[in-house]
């Protein structure tokens, strides 16, 4: 498991998700994830990983599962490092 994966799972479990859910499970279906919790996830992703979440990123597909959250974070952090590296 990687660091991002572990952090995402820890965050979700600390906020009441049952510990026995698969990374690909629809969090809205298995854990009763609400729209309020979805916004908490978005805010946490922005702050914890220091990445901006733009309005066009606010798609259910980006935040539906642990896999999709991790993929979103990894895509944004890799694009930020490429951008930063290109500026040097």
N, C-alpha and C positions, 0 to 999 in steps of 0.2 A: 504494500500500500504506500502511496506517496503522501507527502505532507498536506497538500491541498485536500485530498480525499479525507484524511484523518480529521482535519480541522472542520470540514463541512459536516461530517457525521457527528462530531462532538457538539457542534453548535446546535444541530437539529435535535439531538437527544437531550441536551440540556434544556431545551425549550419544549419538551414534552412529547417528542416523537417516540413511538415505541422502539426499543433497541433492535427488535427483530424485523427489520425491513431490508430488502435487497436494494442495491445501489441503483438498479433500473426501475424500481417501483415508482408508480405515480404517487407522489407525496400527498396530493390532494385526495386521492382515493383511499390509500392505506392508513394515513395518519390524520385525516380530516383537516389537512392544512387549510387555513383560512386566508382570505385576502390580506388581512392584517399581518398575519405571520409571513406571508409572501413579501410584504413590504419590509418587514424586519430583516428578512434574508437579504433583500436588495441593499438595505442600509448597511448591514453587517459586511457584505461583500465589498462595498465601497470603502468602508473604514478599515476592515481587517487586512485587505489585500491592496489597499491604496490604489484602486482603479475606479475611474468614473463609469457610472452606469447611465448611459444616455436614454432618452425617451424611446428611441427606436430599439433599444435592447430589452425593453420591458415587455417581452413576449413570454407567454407561458412555456414555450418550448425551451427557453433558457433556464427556467427555474422549476421545472416539473419533477425532477429526480436528482439524486446525488450525482449521477453520471452527467446530466445536463448542466448542473451548476458547476461541476469541476471542469467540464469542457469549456464553458463560458469563461471561467476564471483563467484557465490555461491559455485560451485564445487571446484574451485581453492582456495578460501579463507577457506573453511571448511577443505580441505586437508592440507593446510598450518598450520592451527591451530592444527590439529591432529599431524602433523609432529613436530611442535614446542613443543607441550605438551609432546610428547613422548621422547623428548630430555632432559627434565628436570629431 
